[in-house]
Amino acid sequence: MEYLNAFLCGGLLCAVGQILIDKTSLTPARILTGYVVAGVLLGALGLYEPLVEWGGAGATVPLTGFGYNLAKGVREAVTQQGWLGIFTGGLTASAGGIAAAVVFAVVMALLFRPGDKR
């Protein structure tokens, strides 16, 4: 059942993004940014946690999950460090994901030689 919930949750988030691309004049970059901001807002309000419990990786892997992770990290850091946690919590909580994205981007750039094809 966990796999089905993850598939449905992640699929629904992706379908909403695709509908936004198809039916609005929003650029993909704005939609991606909106997903992160929505994850932060829903995480800060405590509304994203039930979705994470139900959808598992279907809720934490998409960009809304990244925003949720940022909000959760800030909340925990503020509890432990006070107001300084506002600046450190989000990056500390998501450091693994950010580092993995950078490493994989460098590896792909080395393997596939991106650049201007003119």
N, CA and C atoms as an extended XYZ file, in Angstrom:
354
Properties=species:S:1:pos:R:3:atomname:S:1:resname:S:1:resid:I:1 pbc="F F F"
N         0.821       -1.193        0.000 N   MET     1
C         0.000        0.000        0.000 CA  MET     1
C         0.866        1.258        0.000 C   MET     1
N         2.054        1.161        0.603 N   GLU     2
C         2.953        2.330        0.631 CA  GLU     2
C         3.327        2.769       -0.777 C   GLU     2
N         3.598        1.788       -1.645 N   TYR     3
C         3.988        2.116       -3.013 CA  TYR     3
C         2.841        2.777       -3.774 C   TYR     3
N         1.647        2.280       -3.564 N   LEU     4
C         0.485        2.862       -4.233 CA  LEU     4
C         0.249        4.294       -3.765 C   LEU     4
N         0.342        4.525       -2.451 N   ASN     5
C         0.173        5.880       -1.924 CA  ASN     5
C         1.243        6.827       -2.470 C   ASN     5
N         2.492        6.355       -2.506 N   ALA     6
C         3.577        7.189       -3.032 CA  ALA     6
C         3.340        7.507       -4.509 C   ALA     6
N         2.914        6.508       -5.263 N   PHE     7
C         2.647        6.709       -6.683 CA  PHE     7
C         1.512        7.708       -6.892 C   PHE     7
N         0.431        7.554       -6.123 N   LEU     8
C        -0.711        8.459       -6.267 CA  LEU     8
C        -0.361        9.886       -5.850 C   LEU     8
N         0.358       10.027       -4.751 N   CYS     9
C         0.726       11.355       -4.257 CA  CYS     9
C         1.673       12.056       -5.223 C   CYS     9
N         2.747       11.379       -5.596 N   GLY    10
C         3.706       11.963       -6.529 CA  GLY    10
C         3.086       12.212       -7.888 C   GLY    10
N         2.260       11.280       -8.342 N   GLY    11
C         1.589       11.443       -9.629 CA  GLY    11
C         0.642       12.620       -9.638 C   GLY    11
N        -0.063       12.818       -8.530 N   LEU    12
C        -0.973       13.956       -8.435 CA  LEU    12
C        -0.210       15.284       -8.471 C   LEU    12
N         0.898       15.353       -7.736 N   LEU    13
C         1.715       16.579       -7.750 CA  LEU    13
C         2.259       16.854       -9.149 C   LEU    13
N         2.703       15.813       -9.840 N   CYS    14
C         3.217       15.988      -11.197 CA  CYS    14
C         2.104       16.361      -12.170 C   CYS    14
N         0.924       15.768      -11.996 N   ALA    15
C        -0.201       16.090      -12.876 CA  ALA    15
C        -0.617       17.544      -12.722 C   ALA    15
N        -0.634       18.032      -11.491 N   VAL    16
C        -0.969       19.448      -11.269 CA  VAL    16
C         0.055       20.338      -11.968 C   VAL    16
N         1.342       19.990      -11.846 N   GLY    17
C         2.377       20.762      -12.536 CA  GLY    17
C         2.193       20.748      -14.043 C   GLY    17
N         1.853       19.579      -14.597 N   GLN    18
C         1.645       19.480      -16.046 CA  GLN    18
C         0.441       20.296      -16.487 C   GLN    18
N        -0.622       20.286      -15.699 N   ILE    19
C        -1.802       21.095      -16.023 CA  ILE    19
C        -1.437       22.578      -15.993 C   ILE    19
N        -0.641       22.986      -15.015 N   LEU    20
C        -0.209       24.389      -14.956 CA  LEU    20
C         0.618       24.765      -16.184 C   LEU    20
N         1.461       23.851      -16.639 N   ILE    21
C         2.263       24.125      -17.838 CA  ILE    21
C         1.363       24.237      -19.059 C   ILE    21
N         0.404       23.322      -19.183 N   ASP    22
C        -0.445       23.270      -20.377 CA  ASP    22
C        -1.494       24.372      -20.428 C   ASP    22
N        -2.066       24.737      -19.303 N   LYS    23
C        -3.234       25.609      -19.292 CA  LYS    23
C        -2.961       27.049      -18.864 C   LYS    23
N        -1.759       27.356      -18.409 N   THR    24
C        -1.445       28.721      -18.001 CA  THR    24
C        -0.231       29.217      -18.779 C   THR    24
N         0.050       30.484      -18.619 N   SER    25
C         1.235       31.051      -19.281 CA  SER    25
C         2.441       31.041      -18.339 C   SER    25
N         2.334       30.327      -17.222 N   LEU    26
C         3.464       30.244      -16.296 CA  LEU    26
C         4.613       29.463      -16.923 C   LEU    26
N         5.822       29.933      -16.703 N   THR    27
C         6.978       29.206      -17.197 CA  THR    27
C         7.281       28.046      -16.246 C   THR    27
N         7.964       27.016      -16.729 N   PRO    28
C         8.329       25.915      -15.844 CA  PRO    28
C         9.139       26.376      -14.624 C   PRO    28
N         9.996       27.370      -14.809 N   ALA    29
C        10.793       27.867      -13.685 CA  ALA    29
C         9.902       28.468      -12.598 C   ALA    29
N         8.861       29.183      -13.003 N   ARG    30
C         7.944       29.766      -12.013 CA  ARG    30
C         7.121       28.690      -11.323 C   ARG    30
N         6.750       27.672      -12.055 N   ILE    31
C         5.991       26.569      -11.451 CA  ILE    31
C         6.865       25.833      -10.443 C   ILE    31
N         8.120       25.572      -10.800 N   LEU    32
C         9.032       24.893       -9.874 CA  LEU    32
C         9.246       25.724       -8.615 C   LEU    32
N         9.436       27.011       -8.794 N   THR    33
C         9.601       27.898       -7.640 CA  THR    33
C         8.331       27.926       -6.798 C   THR    33
N         7.197       27.949       -7.451 N   GLY    34
C         5.924       27.920       -6.738 CA  GLY    34
C         5.743       26.648       -5.936 C   GLY    34
N         6.195       25.524       -6.475 N   TYR    35
C         6.126       24.261       -5.740 CA  TYR    35
C         6.980       24.315       -4.472 C   TYR    35
N         8.175       24.859       -4.576 N   VAL    36
C         9.038       24.956       -3.387 CA  VAL    36
C         8.401       25.871       -2.346 C   VAL    36
N         7.902       27.018       -2.781 N   VAL    37
C         7.265       27.958       -1.852 CA  VAL    37
C         6.015       27.337       -1.232 C   VAL    37
N         5.233       26.620       -2.029 N   ALA    38
C         4.050       25.946       -1.485 CA  ALA    38
C         4.446       24.914       -0.439 C   ALA    38
N         5.524       24.188       -0.683 N   GLY    39
C         6.004       23.225        0.307 CA  GLY    39
C         6.442       23.891        1.595 C   GLY    39
N         7.106       25.042        1.478 N   VAL    40
C         7.525       25.790        2.672 CA  VAL    40
C         6.306       26.263        3.449 C   VAL    40
N         5.343       26.861        2.749 N   LEU    41
C         4.152       27.384        3.428 CA  LEU    41
C         3.334       26.269        4.070 C   LEU    41
N         3.103       25.198        3.332 N   LEU    42
C         2.333       24.088        3.891 CA  LEU    42
C         3.078       23.414        5.043 C   LEU    42
N         4.405       23.334        4.926 N   GLY    43
C         5.198       22.773        6.017 CA  GLY    43
C         5.189       23.663        7.241 C   GLY    43
N         5.267       24.964        7.040 N   ALA    44
C         5.260       25.902        8.166 CA  ALA    44
C         3.920       25.893        8.883 C   ALA    44
N         2.842       25.674        8.145 N   LEU    45
C         1.511       25.643        8.747 CA  LEU    45
C         1.153       24.273        9.320 C   LEU    45
N         2.030       23.291        9.101 N   GLY    46
C         1.775       21.949        9.610 CA  GLY    46
C         0.810       21.135        8.762 C   GLY    46
N         0.538       21.589        7.551 N   LEU    47
C        -0.410       20.900        6.677 CA  LEU    47
C         0.251       19.864        5.774 C   LEU    47
N         1.557       19.919        5.618 N   TYR    48
C         2.238       18.996        4.710 CA  TYR    48
C         2.608       17.687        5.403 C   TYR    48
N         2.738       17.713        6.723 N   GLU    49
C         3.119       16.514        7.475 CA  GLU    49
C         2.144       15.351        7.267 C   GLU    49
N         0.818       15.577        7.318 N   PRO    50
C        -0.096       14.454        7.047 CA  PRO    50
C         0.068       13.887        5.636 C   PRO    50
N         0.371       14.752        4.668 N   LEU    51
C         0.608       14.278        3.307 CA  LEU    51
C         1.865       13.418        3.241 C   LEU    51
N         2.903       13.801        3.974 N   VAL    52
C         4.139       13.019        4.021 CA  VAL    52
C         3.881       11.660        4.674 C   VAL    52
N         3.089       11.648        5.733 N   GLU    53
C         2.778       10.383        6.399 CA  GLU    53
C         1.987        9.453        5.485 C   GLU    53
N         1.084       10.010        4.674 N   TRP    54
C         0.283        9.189        3.778 CA  TRP    54
C         1.056        8.825        2.506 C   TRP    54
N         1.683        9.816        1.879 N   GLY    55
C         2.295        9.606        0.569 CA  GLY    55
C         3.749        9.194        0.593 C   GLY    55
N         4.413        9.283        1.717 N   GLY    56
C         5.814        8.880        1.812 CA  GLY    56
C         6.690        9.599        0.807 C   GLY    56
N         7.438        8.811        0.027 N   ALA    57
C         8.356        9.388       -0.949 CA  ALA    57
C         7.627       10.162       -2.046 C   ALA    57
N         6.365        9.852       -2.276 N   GLY    58
C         5.585       10.612       -3.259 CA  GLY    58
C         5.375       12.049       -2.843 C   GLY    58
N         5.526       12.320       -1.552 N   ALA    59
C         5.388       13.693       -1.049 CA  ALA    59
C         6.733       14.331       -0.756 C   ALA    59
N         7.744       13.541       -0.426 N   THR    60
C         9.032       14.132       -0.036 CA  THR    60
C        10.004       14.299       -1.195 C   THR    60
N         9.859       13.534       -2.256 N   VAL    61
C        10.801       13.628       -3.377 CA  VAL    61
C        10.545       14.831       -4.283 C   VAL    61
N         9.283       15.168       -4.619 N   PRO    62
C         9.062       16.347       -5.484 CA  PRO    62
C         9.514       17.649       -4.816 C   PRO    62
N         9.473       18.714       -5.562 N   LEU    63
C         9.958       20.000       -5.054 CA  LEU    63
C         9.160       20.521       -3.875 C   LEU    63
N         7.908       20.148       -3.759 N   THR    64
C         7.160       20.532       -2.570 CA  THR    64
C         7.779       19.903       -1.333 C   THR    64
N         8.305       18.706       -1.474 N   GLY    65
C         8.987       18.038       -0.363 CA  GLY    65
C        10.263       18.761        0.024 C   GLY    65
N        10.960       19.346       -0.954 N   PHE    66
C        12.155       20.130       -0.651 CA  PHE    66
C        11.779       21.355        0.178 C   PHE    66
N        10.708       22.020       -0.220 N   GLY    67
C        10.239       23.173        0.549 CA  GLY    67
C         9.811       22.778        1.948 C   GLY    67
N         9.120       21.653        2.058 N   TYR    68
C         8.715       21.136        3.368 CA  TYR    68
C         9.941       20.854        4.229 C   TYR    68
N        10.961       20.261        3.632 N   ASN    69
C        12.195       19.954        4.361 CA  ASN    69
C        12.874       21.230        4.852 C   ASN    69
N        12.870       22.270        4.040 N   LEU    70
C        13.430       23.556        4.459 CA  LEU    70
C        12.688       24.109        5.672 C   LEU    70
N        11.359       24.098        5.601 N   ALA    71
C        10.551       24.628        6.712 CA  ALA    71
C        10.749       23.802        7.974 C   ALA    71
N        10.799       22.496        7.821 N   LYS    72
C        11.001       21.609        8.976 CA  LYS    72
C        12.369       21.852        9.613 C   LYS    72
N        13.393       22.030        8.788 N   GLY    73
C        14.734       22.307        9.303 CA  GLY    73
C        14.805       23.629       10.047 C   GLY    73
N        14.146       24.646        9.517 N   VAL    74
C        14.130       25.952       10.185 CA  VAL    74
C        13.412       25.842       11.525 C   VAL    74
N        12.283       25.146       11.535 N   ARG    75
C        11.517       24.993       12.774 CA  ARG    75
C        12.360       24.299       13.856 C   ARG    75
N        13.052       23.225       13.485 N   GLU    76
C        13.886       22.495       14.444 CA  GLU    76
C        15.075       23.333       14.908 C   GLU    76
N        15.700       24.065       13.981 N   ALA    77
C        16.860       24.877       14.340 CA  ALA    77
C        16.471       26.040       15.240 C   ALA    77
N        15.311       26.637       15.002 N   VAL    78
C        14.851       27.731       15.869 CA  VAL    78
C        14.593       27.205       17.272 C   VAL    78
N        14.051       25.996       17.371 N   THR    79
C        13.810       25.390       18.680 CA  THR    79
C        15.121       25.167       19.436 C   THR    79
N        16.165       24.752       18.715 N   GLN    80
C        17.445       24.432       19.351 CA  GLN    80
C        18.349       25.647       19.540 C   GLN    80
N        18.408       26.536       18.549 N   GLN    81
C        19.386       27.619       18.542 CA  GLN    81
C        18.778       29.003       18.711 C   GLN    81
N        17.490       29.110       18.708 N   GLY    82
C        16.861       30.423       18.763 CA  GLY    82
C        16.762       31.014       17.363 C   GLY    82
N        16.725       32.331       17.319 N   TRP    83
C        16.507       33.021       16.045 CA  TRP    83
C        17.610       32.804       15.021 C   TRP    83
N        18.792       32.413       15.451 N   LEU    84
C        19.870       32.125       14.496 CA  LEU    84
C        19.489       30.936       13.604 C   LEU    84
N        18.628       30.066       14.107 N   GLY    85
C        18.191       28.903       13.347 CA  GLY    85
C        17.435       29.248       12.081 C   GLY    85
N        16.899       30.458       11.992 N   ILE    86
C        16.213       30.884       10.766 CA  ILE    86
C        17.177       30.845        9.584 C   ILE    86
N        18.418       31.213        9.839 N   PHE    87
C        19.404       31.295        8.761 CA  PHE    87
C        20.111       29.973        8.496 C   PHE    87
N        20.176       29.099        9.499 N   THR    88
C        20.967       27.873        9.350 CA  THR    88
C        20.129       26.616        9.172 C   THR    88
N        18.908       26.599        9.669 N   GLY    89
C        18.124       25.375        9.723 CA  GLY    89
C        17.773       24.776        8.379 C   GLY    89
N        17.346       25.598        7.444 N   GLY    90
C        16.936       25.080        6.139 CA  GLY    90
C        18.068       24.431        5.381 C   GLY    90
N        19.211       25.072        5.383 N   LEU    91
C        20.354       24.509        4.664 CA  LEU    91
C        20.910       23.283        5.356 C   LEU    91
N        20.897       23.273        6.678 N   THR    92
C        21.379       22.103        7.401 CA  THR    92
C        20.485       20.901        7.122 C   THR    92
N        19.180       21.100        7.116 N   ALA    93
C        18.245       20.002        6.893 CA  ALA    93
C        18.310       19.454        5.476 C   ALA    93
N        18.620       20.297        4.515 N   SER    94
C        18.600       19.862        3.119 CA  SER    94
C        19.990       19.745        2.502 C   SER    94
N        21.018       19.781        3.326 N   ALA    95
C        22.392       19.746        2.810 CA  ALA    95
C        22.680       18.490        2.000 C   ALA    95
N        22.189       17.342        2.444 N   GLY    96
C        22.429       16.096        1.713 CA  GLY    96
C        21.840       16.131        0.319 C   GLY    96
N        20.617       16.602        0.200 N   GLY    97
C        19.971       16.683       -1.107 CA  GLY    97
C        20.640       17.692       -2.026 C   GLY    97
N        21.046       18.820       -1.466 N   ILE    98
C        21.723       19.839       -2.267 CA  ILE    98
C        23.074       19.318       -2.748 C   ILE    98
N        23.817       18.674       -1.856 N   ALA    99
C        25.126       18.127       -2.233 CA  ALA    99
C        24.977       17.051       -3.306 C   ALA    99
N        23.976       16.181       -3.166 N   ALA   100
C        23.756       15.143       -4.170 CA  ALA   100
C        23.410       15.759       -5.522 C   ALA   100
N        22.582       16.793       -5.533 N   ALA   101
C        22.215       17.443       -6.787 CA  ALA   101
C        23.434       18.046       -7.469 C   ALA   101
N        24.305       18.679       -6.700 N   VAL   102
C        25.509       19.280       -7.278 CA  VAL   102
C        26.448       18.205       -7.817 C   VAL   102
N        26.663       17.151       -7.043 N   VAL   103
C        27.574       16.077       -7.479 CA  VAL   103
C        27.040       15.413       -8.747 C   VAL   103
N        25.756       15.067       -8.765 N   PHE   104
C        25.199       14.424       -9.956 CA  PHE   104
C        25.204       15.353      -11.155 C   PHE   104
N        25.011       16.639      -10.950 N   ALA   105
C        25.069       17.593      -12.058 CA  ALA   105
C        26.470       17.653      -12.655 C   ALA   105
N        27.482       17.648      -11.797 N   VAL   106
C        28.865       17.674      -12.287 CA  VAL   106
C        29.185       16.385      -13.036 C   VAL   106
N        28.768       15.249      -12.495 N   VAL   107
C        29.022       13.969      -13.167 CA  VAL   107
C        28.352       13.938      -14.540 C   VAL   107
N        27.093       14.376      -14.616 N   MET   108
C        26.391       14.384      -15.899 CA  MET   108
C        27.046       15.355      -16.879 C   MET   108
N        27.515       16.495      -16.375 N   ALA   109
C        28.192       17.457      -17.251 CA  ALA   109
C        29.490       16.872      -17.798 C   ALA   109
N        30.196       16.121      -16.986 N   LEU   110
C        31.431       15.492      -17.452 CA  LEU   110
C        31.151       14.371      -18.452 C   LEU   110
N        30.091       13.624      -18.239 N   LEU   111
C        29.776       12.505      -19.125 CA  LEU   111
C        29.205       12.951      -20.463 C   LEU   111
N        28.396       13.981      -20.471 N   PHE   112
C        27.657       14.325      -21.686 CA  PHE   112
C        28.095       15.620      -22.355 C   PHE   112
N        29.072       16.311      -21.831 N   ARG   113
C        29.632       17.507      -22.456 CA  ARG   113
C        28.570       18.515      -22.894 C   ARG   113
N        27.854       19.125      -21.960 N   PRO   114
C        26.849       20.103      -22.359 CA  PRO   114
C        27.500       21.350      -22.933 C   PRO   114
N        26.767       22.089      -23.680 N   GLY   115
C        27.297       23.340      -24.203 CA  GLY   115
C        26.568       23.749      -25.464 C   GLY   115
N        26.991       24.839      -26.020 N   ASP   116
C        26.400       25.370      -27.223 CA  ASP   116
C        26.725       24.464      -28.394 C   ASP   116
N        25.727       24.076      -29.136 N   LYS   117
C        25.929       23.127      -30.256 CA  LYS   117
C        26.126       23.823      -31.595 C   LYS   117
N        26.310       25.128      -31.585 N   ARG   118
C        26.492       25.846      -32.867 CA  ARG   118
C        27.814       25.583      -33.489 C   ARG   118
